[in-house]
Amino acid sequence: MSLVSTSARTIFHLDMDAFFVSVEELFEPSLRGKAVVVGGQREERGVVSAASYEARKFGVHSAMPLRTAAKLCPHAIFVDGHPDRYRDYSQKVHHVLQNFSPQIEMVSIDEAYLEMTGTERLHGPPLRAAHALHKAIHQSTGLNCSIGIASSRLVAKVCSDQSKPNGVLWVMPGYEARFLAPLAIRKIPGVGKVTEQNLQALGIHTVGDLARLDEAFLEERFGKWGLALAGKAQGLDAGGWFDSEIGADEDPKSISHEHTFSVDTADPQQLEATLLRLSEMVGRRLREAGLHARTVQLKLRHADFTTITRAHTLPHSTQLDTELFAEVRKLFRENWKVDQLIRLLGVHVSSFAHDEGQLDLLEGDKQRRWRQALSAADHLRDKYGESAVELGGGLNARFRERVHENPAGLPGKSKKTPPSD
């Protein structure tokens, strides 16, 4: 376990308030003050990407099925969402952040960490700098944000959550454990529903309850995660994504995209067109990250919710849409029975390398031509949006890009230059 020293550090965590909804309100002011759900229409099978604070009062939250949200909040206005708009405004936020710190980590499209240690001479003490950043974000984007300040990323993130909406909260060094103690254990980043249930079964309901337990006991019950929990309860950056420094350019462990059909389908043309579109989206993110994947996996969910995954490891790594699609289509044809209704398809890749490995002369020439074509397509997408260019076969599978935490074009993620030919 790695515990990052928190002595004399000043970390900001900036979280945009109801980001997707707020961007939609800029383009449609009549939505302001109303219950709004972003992610699709009330009768669709998708999930909620974001909900306004007015909708949240009725129990609506992100990742909830749209149909459930409609039942909880019948008067809500449902909006499909516009990922290109969100990327644009995320980029505007990133430009503002660059004026405050050289070390920025965009952990999602609407939140970021800033290393503010040593910037006092330039921006003043933490609270003054935070209020200046708060004002600059609003002036540049018209959007509100919440900012948490602490000596660790973990506590800064909890602070921004506690200060929502549109607030600033600073926990001064030395008061981290005292601040966390009365909070529910679920407030600790990384503690999900299952971990929460396991801890509650032990009588652990607050962070203070956790802090009183012996590290050896936690390690015995939860292994290395138990040691990380002990550190988190004290306000330390322990385990998980906290192991690296802010702004460290780390490669993802996997990349995936999936699509749930509004109506179950057994149309082979629609199913394979959907796989092609998903392969395009995965390939786009691979090229953006400068990665090549060797393992390709198909996710297939039937109408009765039975779900299977099938994977295959390629003889060489790739980042080309066409090769990804060829492999996932083969997996699909081997595992789908004609007329079998399908609810969801997904394409997942892993086992990354920074090049495709050794190819023969003919195969290498083919790869070069495809790289050039897809690089040109990516350039057009950067300029005109993700739907600007699509492979012909995928046109029959036009569906909205899902609004998720790490889309292509995430600000602050420097694009890797492909190898020259």
Sine and cosine of phi, psi and omega as CSV:
sin_phi,cos_phi,sin_psi,cos_psi,sin_omega,cos_omega
0.00,0.00,0.64,-0.76,0.02,-1.00
-0.94,-0.33,0.83,-0.56,0.10,-1.00
-0.94,-0.33,0.92,-0.39,-0.04,-1.00
-0.98,0.21,0.79,-0.61,-0.01,-1.00
-0.86,0.51,0.68,-0.74,-0.04,-1.00
-0.94,-0.34,0.08,1.00,-0.08,-1.00
-0.90,0.43,0.77,-0.64,0.12,-0.99
0.86,0.51,0.42,0.91,0.03,-1.00
-0.99,-0.17,0.49,-0.87,0.11,-0.99
-0.78,-0.62,0.93,-0.38,-0.04,-1.00
-0.90,-0.43,0.73,-0.68,0.14,-0.99
-0.97,-0.24,0.65,-0.76,0.24,-0.97
-0.87,-0.49,0.89,-0.46,-0.01,-1.00
-0.96,-0.26,0.78,-0.62,0.00,-1.00
-0.77,-0.64,0.87,-0.49,0.00,-1.00
-0.94,0.34,0.70,-0.71,-0.06,-1.00
-0.98,0.21,0.85,-0.53,0.03,-1.00
0.66,0.75,0.82,0.58,-0.24,-0.97
-0.81,0.58,-0.82,0.58,-0.06,-1.00
-0.88,0.48,-0.68,0.73,0.01,-1.00
-0.90,0.44,-0.69,0.73,-0.04,-1.00
-0.90,0.44,-0.62,0.79,0.06,-1.00
-0.91,0.41,-0.68,0.74,0.04,-1.00
-0.86,0.50,-0.60,0.80,0.00,-1.00
-0.92,0.39,-0.50,0.87,0.06,-1.00
-0.89,0.45,-0.59,0.80,-0.03,-1.00
-1.00,0.03,-0.36,0.93,0.01,-1.00
-0.66,-0.75,0.99,0.15,-0.08,-1.00
-0.84,0.55,-0.38,0.93,-0.01,-1.00
-0.91,0.41,-0.24,0.97,0.01,-1.00
-0.98,0.22,-0.32,0.95,-0.08,-1.00
-0.86,0.50,0.70,-0.71,0.04,-1.00
0.98,0.18,0.08,1.00,-0.04,-1.00
-0.92,-0.38,0.28,-0.96,0.08,-1.00
-0.97,0.24,0.91,-0.40,-0.07,-1.00
-0.81,-0.58,0.69,-0.73,0.06,-1.00
-0.84,-0.54,0.82,-0.58,0.01,-1.00
-0.96,-0.27,0.70,-0.71,0.06,-1.00
0.61,-0.80,-0.24,0.97,0.00,-1.00
0.45,-0.89,-0.12,-0.99,-0.03,-1.00
-1.00,-0.05,0.38,-0.93,-0.16,-0.99
-0.87,0.50,-0.45,0.89,-0.05,-1.00
-1.00,-0.06,-0.05,1.00,-0.05,-1.00
-0.99,0.13,0.22,-0.98,-0.06,-1.00
-1.00,-0.01,-0.09,1.00,-0.06,-1.00
-0.93,0.38,-0.14,-0.99,0.00,-1.00
-0.88,-0.48,0.31,-0.95,0.01,-1.00
-0.95,0.33,0.79,-0.61,0.10,-1.00
-1.00,0.05,-0.59,0.81,0.01,-1.00
-0.31,-0.95,0.42,-0.91,0.04,-1.00
-0.68,-0.74,0.60,-0.80,0.06,-1.00
-0.93,0.38,0.30,-0.95,0.00,-1.00
-0.88,0.48,-0.52,0.85,0.03,-1.00
-0.91,0.42,-0.61,0.79,0.03,-1.00
-0.96,0.27,-0.55,0.84,-0.02,-1.00
-0.90,0.43,-0.46,0.89,0.02,-1.00
-0.88,0.48,-0.36,0.93,-0.01,-1.00
-0.99,-0.14,0.16,0.99,0.05,-1.00
1.00,-0.06,0.10,0.99,0.01,-1.00
-0.98,0.22,0.71,-0.71,0.02,-1.00
-0.53,-0.85,0.24,-0.97,-0.02,-1.00
-0.89,0.45,0.49,-0.87,-0.01,-1.00
0.97,0.24,-0.04,1.00,0.07,-1.00
-0.98,0.21,0.61,-0.79,0.08,-1.00
-0.84,0.54,0.65,-0.76,-0.02,-1.00
-0.85,0.53,-0.62,0.79,-0.02,-1.00
-0.92,0.39,-0.55,0.83,0.07,-1.00
-0.93,0.37,-0.66,0.75,0.04,-1.00
-0.87,0.50,-0.63,0.78,0.00,-1.00
-0.91,0.42,-0.57,0.82,0.03,-1.00
-0.95,0.31,-0.64,0.77,-0.01,-1.00
-0.95,0.32,-0.57,0.82,-0.07,-1.00
-0.70,-0.72,0.97,0.23,-0.10,-0.99
-0.87,0.49,-0.46,0.89,-0.06,-1.00
-1.00,0.04,0.04,1.00,-0.04,-1.00
-0.91,0.41,0.49,-0.87,0.11,-0.99
-0.99,-0.11,0.83,-0.55,-0.05,-1.00
-0.98,-0.18,0.75,-0.66,-0.07,-1.00
-0.83,-0.55,0.70,-0.72,-0.02,-1.00
-0.89,0.45,-0.61,0.80,-0.06,-1.00
0.99,-0.16,0.45,-0.89,-0.06,-1.00
-0.69,-0.72,1.00,0.06,-0.06,-1.00
-0.81,0.59,-0.59,0.81,0.00,-1.00
-0.90,0.43,-0.60,0.80,0.07,-1.00
-0.89,0.45,-0.68,0.74,-0.05,-1.00
-0.91,0.41,-0.64,0.77,0.06,-1.00
-0.88,0.47,-0.65,0.76,-0.01,-1.00
-0.88,0.47,-0.72,0.70,-0.02,-1.00
-0.96,0.27,-0.50,0.86,0.11,-0.99
-0.89,0.45,-0.62,0.79,0.05,-1.00
-0.90,0.43,-0.63,0.77,0.04,-1.00
-0.89,0.45,-0.65,0.76,0.05,-1.00
-0.88,0.47,-0.70,0.72,-0.01,-1.00
-0.88,0.48,-0.63,0.78,0.04,-1.00
-0.87,0.49,-0.64,0.77,0.03,-1.00
-0.91,0.41,-0.70,0.72,-0.03,-1.00
-0.86,0.51,-0.56,0.83,-0.01,-1.00
-0.90,0.44,-0.35,0.94,0.05,-1.00
-0.99,0.15,-0.12,0.99,-0.07,-1.00
-0.92,-0.38,-0.45,0.89,-0.02,-1.00
-0.40,-0.92,0.60,-0.80,0.09,-1.00
-0.99,0.17,-0.26,0.97,-0.01,-1.00
-0.94,-0.33,0.97,-0.25,-0.05,-1.00
-0.78,-0.63,0.65,-0.76,0.09,-1.00
-0.78,-0.63,0.95,-0.30,0.08,-1.00
-0.99,0.17,0.98,-0.20,-0.06,-1.00
-0.99,0.10,-0.27,0.96,0.15,-0.99
-0.37,-0.93,-0.02,-1.00,-0.07,-1.00
-0.92,0.39,-0.32,0.95,-0.07,-1.00
-0.77,-0.63,0.30,0.95,0.07,-1.00
-0.51,-0.86,0.46,-0.89,-0.07,-1.00
-0.43,-0.90,0.47,-0.88,0.17,-0.98
-0.97,-0.24,0.60,-0.80,0.10,-0.99
-0.81,-0.58,0.75,-0.66,0.14,-0.99
-1.00,0.09,0.95,-0.30,-0.08,-1.00
-0.96,-0.26,0.08,1.00,0.01,-1.00
-0.87,0.50,0.77,-0.64,0.04,-1.00
0.99,0.13,0.17,0.98,-0.01,-1.00
-0.98,-0.20,0.15,0.99,-0.09,-1.00
-0.86,0.51,-0.64,0.77,-0.02,-1.00
-0.90,0.43,-0.51,0.86,-0.04,-1.00
-1.00,0.06,-0.67,0.75,-0.13,-0.99
-0.89,-0.46,-0.06,1.00,-0.02,-1.00
1.00,0.04,-0.05,-1.00,0.00,-1.00
-0.89,0.45,0.26,-0.96,-0.14,-0.99
-0.78,0.63,-0.74,0.68,-0.05,-1.00
-0.91,0.42,-0.65,0.76,0.01,-1.00
-0.90,0.43,-0.69,0.73,0.01,-1.00
-0.90,0.44,-0.65,0.76,-0.01,-1.00
-0.91,0.42,-0.67,0.74,0.01,-1.00
-0.92,0.39,-0.58,0.82,0.06,-1.00
-0.91,0.41,-0.66,0.75,0.04,-1.00
-0.91,0.41,-0.68,0.73,0.02,-1.00
-0.83,0.55,-0.72,0.70,-0.01,-1.00
-0.93,0.38,-0.66,0.75,-0.03,-1.00
-0.90,0.43,-0.63,0.78,0.03,-1.00
-0.88,0.47,-0.71,0.71,-0.04,-1.00
-0.93,0.38,-0.65,0.76,0.00,-1.00
-0.91,0.41,-0.58,0.82,-0.06,-1.00
-0.99,0.16,-0.54,0.84,-0.14,-0.99
-0.87,-0.49,-0.35,0.94,-0.12,-0.99
0.98,0.20,0.17,0.99,-0.05,-1.00
-0.94,-0.35,0.42,-0.91,0.06,-1.00
-0.99,-0.15,0.40,-0.91,0.04,-1.00
-0.59,-0.80,0.23,-0.97,0.11,-0.99
-0.85,-0.52,0.62,-0.79,-0.08,-1.00
-0.79,-0.61,0.79,-0.62,0.11,-0.99
-0.96,-0.28,0.65,-0.76,-0.02,-1.00
-0.81,-0.58,0.75,-0.66,0.02,-1.00
-0.28,-0.96,-0.01,-1.00,0.02,-1.00
-1.00,-0.02,0.01,1.00,0.06,-1.00
-0.62,-0.78,0.40,-0.92,0.05,-1.00
-0.90,0.43,-0.64,0.77,-0.03,-1.00
-0.85,0.53,-0.78,0.62,-0.04,-1.00
-0.93,0.36,-0.59,0.81,0.04,-1.00
-0.88,0.48,-0.64,0.77,0.01,-1.00
-0.92,0.40,-0.69,0.73,0.03,-1.00
-0.89,0.45,-0.63,0.78,0.01,-1.00
-0.88,0.48,-0.71,0.70,-0.02,-1.00
-0.90,0.44,-0.59,0.81,0.04,-1.00
-0.92,0.40,-0.66,0.76,-0.01,-1.00
-0.95,0.32,-0.38,0.93,-0.05,-1.00
-1.00,-0.08,0.03,1.00,-0.01,-1.00
-0.95,0.32,0.53,-0.85,-0.13,0.99
-1.00,-0.05,0.47,-0.88,0.20,-0.98
0.89,0.45,0.63,0.78,-0.04,-1.00
-0.80,-0.60,0.10,-0.99,0.07,-1.00
-0.74,-0.67,0.74,-0.67,0.01,-1.00
-0.69,-0.72,0.76,-0.65,0.00,-1.00
-0.85,-0.52,0.82,-0.57,0.17,-0.99
-0.98,-0.21,0.91,-0.41,-0.06,-1.00
-0.94,0.33,0.48,-0.88,-0.01,-1.00
-0.81,0.59,0.71,-0.70,-0.01,-1.00
0.99,-0.15,-0.23,0.97,-0.04,-1.00
-0.94,-0.35,0.17,0.98,-0.10,-1.00
-0.87,0.50,-0.80,0.60,-0.05,-1.00
-0.89,0.45,-0.62,0.78,0.01,-1.00
-0.91,0.42,-0.62,0.79,0.03,-1.00
-0.92,0.39,-0.67,0.74,-0.07,-1.00
-0.97,0.25,-0.51,0.86,-0.19,-0.98
-0.74,0.67,-0.74,0.67,-0.07,-1.00
-0.99,0.17,-0.11,0.99,-0.08,-1.00
-0.98,0.22,0.51,-0.86,0.07,-1.00
-0.88,0.48,0.57,-0.82,-0.08,-1.00
-0.86,0.52,-0.46,0.89,-0.01,-1.00
-0.92,0.40,-0.31,0.95,0.01,-1.00
-0.93,0.36,-0.31,0.95,0.00,-1.00
-0.96,0.27,0.85,-0.53,0.03,-1.00
-0.82,0.57,0.75,-0.66,0.00,-1.00
0.98,-0.17,-0.25,0.97,0.04,-1.00
-1.00,0.00,0.97,-0.26,0.00,-1.00
-1.00,-0.06,-0.19,-0.98,-0.10,-1.00
-0.89,0.46,-0.69,0.72,-0.04,-1.00
-0.91,0.41,-0.73,0.69,0.02,-1.00
-0.88,0.47,-0.65,0.76,0.03,-1.00
-0.86,0.52,-0.70,0.71,0.00,-1.00
-0.90,0.43,-0.66,0.75,0.02,-1.00
-0.90,0.43,-0.63,0.78,0.01,-1.00
-0.94,0.33,-0.65,0.76,0.01,-1.00
-0.90,0.44,-0.53,0.85,0.06,-1.00
-0.90,0.44,-0.39,0.92,0.05,-1.00
-1.00,-0.05,0.08,1.00,-0.01,-1.00
1.00,0.10,0.28,0.96,-0.02,-1.00
-0.99,-0.17,0.95,-0.31,-0.04,-1.00
-0.91,-0.40,-0.47,0.88,0.00,-1.00
-0.86,-0.51,0.25,-0.97,0.05,-1.00
-0.90,0.45,-0.56,0.83,0.05,-1.00
-0.88,0.47,-0.63,0.78,0.07,-1.00
-0.86,0.51,-0.68,0.74,-0.01,-1.00
-0.91,0.41,-0.66,0.75,-0.06,-1.00
-0.90,0.44,-0.42,0.91,-0.04,-1.00
-0.99,0.16,-0.18,0.98,-0.03,-1.00
-0.99,0.11,0.50,-0.87,0.00,-1.00
-0.96,0.28,0.64,-0.77,-0.01,-1.00
-0.85,0.52,-0.63,0.78,-0.03,-1.00
-0.89,0.47,-0.63,0.78,0.02,-1.00
-0.90,0.43,-0.70,0.71,-0.01,-1.00
-0.91,0.42,-0.62,0.78,0.02,-1.00
-0.92,0.40,-0.63,0.78,0.01,-1.00
-0.90,0.43,-0.63,0.77,-0.05,-1.00
-0.99,0.14,-0.58,0.82,-0.14,-0.99
-0.82,-0.58,0.08,1.00,-0.01,-1.00
0.93,0.38,-0.58,-0.81,-0.02,-1.00
-0.88,0.48,-0.53,0.85,0.04,-1.00
-0.89,0.45,-0.53,0.85,0.06,-1.00
-0.90,0.44,-0.66,0.75,0.06,-1.00
-0.91,0.42,-0.65,0.76,0.04,-1.00
-0.89,0.46,-0.65,0.76,0.04,-1.00
-0.87,0.49,-0.64,0.77,0.02,-1.00
-0.87,0.49,-0.66,0.75,0.03,-1.00
-0.93,0.37,-0.67,0.74,0.00,-1.00
-0.88,0.48,-0.62,0.78,-0.01,-1.00
-0.89,0.46,-0.39,0.92,0.05,-1.00
-1.00,-0.05,-0.02,1.00,0.01,-1.00
1.00,0.00,0.31,0.95,-0.04,-1.00
-1.00,-0.07,0.46,-0.89,0.10,-1.00
-0.98,0.18,1.00,0.00,-0.12,-0.99
-0.88,-0.48,0.86,-0.51,0.14,-0.99
0.97,0.26,0.24,-0.97,0.07,-1.00
0.90,0.44,-0.62,-0.78,-0.08,-1.00
-0.95,0.31,-0.09,1.00,0.01,-1.00
-0.99,0.14,-0.06,1.00,-0.07,-1.00
-0.96,0.29,-0.38,0.93,-0.04,-1.00
-0.98,-0.22,0.21,-0.98,0.01,-1.00
-0.99,0.16,0.38,-0.93,0.02,-1.00
-0.87,0.49,0.76,-0.65,0.03,-1.00
1.00,0.05,-0.04,1.00,0.03,-1.00
-0.89,0.45,0.76,-0.65,-0.08,-1.00
-1.00,0.05,1.00,0.03,-0.05,-1.00
-0.99,-0.15,0.62,-0.79,0.04,-1.00
-0.97,0.25,0.57,-0.82,0.09,-1.00
-0.93,0.37,0.39,-0.92,0.05,-1.00
-1.00,0.09,-0.44,0.90,0.02,-1.00
-0.36,-0.93,0.29,-0.96,0.05,-1.00
-0.67,-0.74,0.69,-0.72,0.00,-1.00
-0.48,-0.88,0.41,-0.91,0.15,-0.99
-0.62,-0.78,0.56,-0.83,0.05,-1.00
-0.60,-0.80,0.29,-0.96,-0.02,-1.00
-0.63,-0.78,0.75,-0.67,0.09,-1.00
-0.98,-0.19,0.82,-0.57,0.00,-1.00
-0.96,0.28,0.63,-0.78,0.05,-1.00
-0.90,0.43,-0.55,0.84,0.06,-1.00
-0.75,-0.66,0.76,-0.65,0.03,-1.00
-0.79,0.61,0.64,-0.77,-0.08,-1.00
-0.69,-0.73,0.53,-0.85,0.13,-0.99
-0.84,-0.54,0.33,0.94,0.01,-1.00
-0.98,0.20,0.94,-0.34,-0.07,-1.00
-0.88,0.48,-0.56,0.83,0.01,-1.00
-0.92,0.40,-0.70,0.72,0.01,-1.00
-0.92,0.39,-0.64,0.77,-0.03,-1.00
-0.91,0.42,-0.72,0.70,-0.03,-1.00
-0.96,0.29,-0.53,0.85,0.08,-1.00
-0.91,0.42,-0.59,0.81,0.04,-1.00
-0.91,0.40,-0.66,0.75,0.04,-1.00
-0.89,0.46,-0.60,0.80,0.04,-1.00
-0.90,0.43,-0.71,0.71,0.00,-1.00
-0.90,0.45,-0.66,0.75,0.03,-1.00
-0.91,0.42,-0.62,0.78,0.04,-1.00
-0.90,0.44,-0.61,0.79,0.07,-1.00
-0.87,0.49,-0.71,0.70,-0.06,-1.00
-0.91,0.42,-0.64,0.77,0.04,-1.00
-0.93,0.38,-0.70,0.72,0.01,-1.00
-0.88,0.48,-0.63,0.78,0.03,-1.00
-0.85,0.52,-0.70,0.71,-0.01,-1.00
-0.95,0.31,-0.54,0.84,0.08,-1.00
-0.88,0.47,-0.73,0.68,-0.02,-1.00
-0.91,0.40,-0.61,0.79,0.03,-1.00
-0.87,0.49,-0.61,0.79,-0.01,-1.00
-1.00,0.07,-0.08,1.00,-0.03,-1.00
0.93,0.36,0.54,0.84,-0.07,-1.00
-0.89,-0.46,0.42,-0.91,0.11,-0.99
-0.83,-0.55,0.71,-0.71,-0.04,-1.00
-0.98,-0.22,0.60,-0.80,0.03,-1.00
-0.95,-0.30,-0.45,0.89,0.00,-1.00
-0.96,-0.28,0.81,-0.58,0.01,-1.00
-0.91,-0.43,0.74,-0.68,-0.04,-1.00
-0.79,-0.62,0.68,-0.74,0.08,-1.00
-0.99,-0.17,0.69,-0.72,0.16,-0.99
-0.91,-0.42,0.79,-0.62,-0.09,-1.00
-0.71,-0.71,0.87,-0.49,0.00,-1.00
-0.90,-0.44,0.82,-0.58,-0.01,-1.00
-0.99,0.15,0.12,-0.99,-0.03,-1.00
-0.89,0.46,-0.48,0.88,0.00,-1.00
-1.00,0.03,0.22,0.98,0.03,-1.00
0.97,0.24,0.02,1.00,0.13,-0.99
-0.89,0.45,0.78,-0.63,-0.10,-1.00
-0.83,-0.55,0.73,-0.68,0.10,-1.00
-0.82,-0.58,0.45,-0.89,0.13,-0.99
-0.79,-0.61,0.67,-0.74,0.03,-1.00
-0.71,-0.70,0.74,-0.67,-0.07,-1.00
-0.80,-0.60,0.40,-0.92,0.08,-1.00
-0.57,-0.82,0.62,-0.78,0.02,-1.00
-0.99,-0.16,0.81,-0.58,-0.06,-1.00
-0.98,0.22,0.37,-0.93,0.06,-1.00
-0.93,0.36,-0.37,0.93,0.08,-1.00
-0.59,-0.81,0.39,-0.92,0.01,-1.00
-0.97,0.24,0.44,-0.90,-0.02,-1.00
-0.54,-0.84,0.35,-0.94,0.15,-0.99
-0.72,-0.69,0.29,0.96,-0.07,-1.00
-1.00,-0.07,0.75,-0.66,-0.01,-1.00
-0.81,0.58,-0.69,0.72,-0.09,-1.00
-0.90,0.44,-0.65,0.76,0.00,-1.00
-0.95,0.30,-0.63,0.78,0.06,-1.00
-0.88,0.47,-0.70,0.71,-0.03,-1.00
-0.91,0.41,-0.68,0.73,-0.01,-1.00
-0.85,0.53,-0.65,0.76,-0.03,-1.00
-0.96,0.30,-0.70,0.72,-0.04,-1.00
-0.95,0.31,-0.52,0.85,0.08,-1.00
-0.91,0.42,-0.64,0.77,0.04,-1.00
-0.88,0.47,-0.70,0.71,0.04,-1.00
-0.88,0.47,-0.64,0.77,0.00,-1.00
-0.90,0.44,-0.74,0.67,-0.05,-1.00
-0.91,0.42,-0.49,0.87,0.02,-1.00
-0.97,0.23,-0.34,0.94,-0.15,-0.99
-0.85,-0.53,0.05,1.00,0.03,-1.00
-0.91,-0.41,0.73,-0.68,0.06,-1.00
-0.99,-0.12,0.72,-0.70,-0.03,-1.00
-0.81,0.59,0.66,-0.75,-0.01,-1.00
0.97,0.24,0.04,1.00,0.05,-1.00
-0.99,0.17,0.87,-0.50,-0.06,-1.00
-0.93,0.36,0.71,-0.70,-0.03,-1.00
-0.90,-0.44,0.70,-0.72,0.00,-1.00
-0.99,-0.16,-0.62,0.78,-0.10,-0.99
-0.56,-0.83,0.59,-0.81,0.14,-0.99
-0.79,-0.61,0.55,-0.83,0.04,-1.00
-0.57,-0.82,0.51,-0.86,0.07,-1.00
-0.83,-0.55,0.81,-0.59,-0.09,-1.00
-0.75,-0.66,0.69,-0.72,0.04,-1.00
-0.77,-0.64,0.47,-0.88,-0.01,-1.00
-0.39,-0.92,-0.25,-0.97,-0.05,-1.00
0.82,0.57,0.93,0.37,-0.16,-0.99
-1.00,0.06,0.50,-0.87,0.15,-0.99
-0.67,-0.74,0.21,-0.98,-0.01,-1.00
-0.99,-0.11,0.08,1.00,0.15,-0.99
-0.46,-0.89,0.15,-0.99,-0.09,-1.00
-1.00,0.04,-0.07,1.00,-0.02,-1.00
1.00,0.08,-0.14,-0.99,-0.07,-1.00
-0.98,0.22,0.79,-0.61,0.05,-1.00
-0.85,-0.53,0.42,-0.91,0.09,-1.00
-0.97,0.24,0.15,-0.99,-0.15,-0.99
-0.86,0.51,-0.75,0.66,-0.03,-1.00
-0.91,0.41,-0.67,0.74,-0.01,-1.00
-0.91,0.41,-0.62,0.78,0.01,-1.00
-0.90,0.44,-0.62,0.79,0.03,-1.00
-0.92,0.40,-0.64,0.77,0.04,-1.00
-0.89,0.46,-0.69,0.72,0.03,-1.00
-0.87,0.49,-0.67,0.74,-0.03,-1.00
-0.87,0.49,-0.71,0.70,-0.02,-1.00
-0.90,0.43,-0.66,0.75,0.02,-1.00
-0.92,0.39,-0.62,0.78,0.02,-1.00
-0.87,0.49,-0.68,0.73,0.00,-1.00
-0.90,0.44,-0.69,0.72,-0.01,-1.00
-0.91,0.42,-0.69,0.72,-0.04,-1.00
-0.96,0.29,-0.51,0.86,0.09,-1.00
-0.90,0.44,-0.66,0.75,0.05,-1.00
-0.90,0.43,-0.64,0.77,0.02,-1.00
-0.90,0.43,-0.67,0.75,0.01,-1.00
-0.89,0.45,-0.61,0.79,0.02,-1.00
-0.88,0.47,-0.67,0.74,0.03,-1.00
-0.92,0.40,-0.60,0.80,0.04,-1.00
-0.91,0.41,-0.65,0.76,0.05,-1.00
-0.85,0.52,-0.61,0.79,-0.10,-0.99
-1.00,0.08,-0.63,0.78,-0.16,-0.99
-0.88,-0.47,0.00,1.00,0.01,-1.00
0.94,-0.34,0.34,-0.94,-0.12,-0.99
-0.90,0.43,-0.44,0.90,-0.04,-1.00
-1.00,-0.01,0.12,0.99,-0.06,-1.00
-0.91,0.42,-0.57,0.82,-0.03,-1.00
-0.71,-0.70,0.74,-0.68,0.06,-1.00
-0.62,-0.78,0.53,-0.85,0.11,-0.99
-0.92,0.40,0.57,-0.82,-0.12,-0.99
-0.79,0.61,-0.70,0.71,-0.05,-1.00
-0.91,0.42,-0.38,0.92,-0.03,-1.00
-1.00,0.09,-0.11,0.99,-0.02,-1.00
-0.91,0.42,-0.41,0.91,0.02,-1.00
-0.98,0.17,0.00,1.00,-0.02,-1.00
-0.82,-0.57,0.72,0.70,0.02,-1.00
-0.93,0.36,0.91,-0.41,0.11,-0.99
-0.62,-0.78,0.39,-0.92,-0.07,-1.00
-0.92,0.39,0.65,-0.76,0.13,-0.99
-0.90,0.44,0.76,-0.64,0.01,-1.00
-0.93,0.36,0.65,-0.76,0.05,-1.00
-1.00,0.09,0.96,-0.29,0.00,-1.00
-0.76,-0.65,-0.06,-1.00,-0.17,-0.98
-0.96,0.29,-0.50,0.87,-0.10,-0.99
-0.75,-0.66,0.94,0.34,0.02,-1.00
-0.97,0.24,0.18,-0.98,0.16,-0.99
-0.89,0.46,0.53,-0.84,0.03,-1.00
0.99,0.14,0.32,0.95,0.01,-1.00
-0.91,0.41,0.81,-0.59,-0.02,-1.00
-0.85,0.53,0.55,-0.83,0.06,-1.00
1.00,0.06,-0.19,0.98,0.05,-1.00
-0.99,-0.10,0.99,-0.16,-0.08,-1.00
-0.89,0.45,0.72,-0.69,-0.01,-1.00
-0.97,0.24,0.70,-0.71,-0.02,-1.00
-0.99,0.14,0.70,-0.72,0.02,-1.00
-0.98,0.22,0.81,-0.58,0.00,-1.00
-0.92,0.39,0.41,-0.91,0.01,-1.00
-0.89,0.45,0.59,-0.80,0.00,-1.00
-0.97,0.22,0.50,-0.87,-0.04,-1.00
-0.95,-0.30,0.00,0.00,0.00,0.00
